[in-house]
Amino acid sequence: MTRFLIGLVLGGCGSAITWAASHNTGWTVAIGLVVAVLVWFGEFILDDLI
């Protein structure tokens, strides 16, 4: 649950920064989702890479 909340917060922060810089909805959604998914599944991805 903690990883989910951290991903949610960091994804929102990434989206806010992207929106402030570009005002492009597509990039905002894409960056927010990518950051959230990388935080949620980062442990599994790193285990496979290492």
Number of C-alpha atoms within 10 A of each C-alpha: 7 8 14 14 13 14 22 19 15 17 24 19 16 21 22 16 15 19 17 11 10 10 12 11 11 9 14 21 17 14 20 22 19 15 20 23 15 14 19 19 13 14 11 10 12 9 8 8 6 5
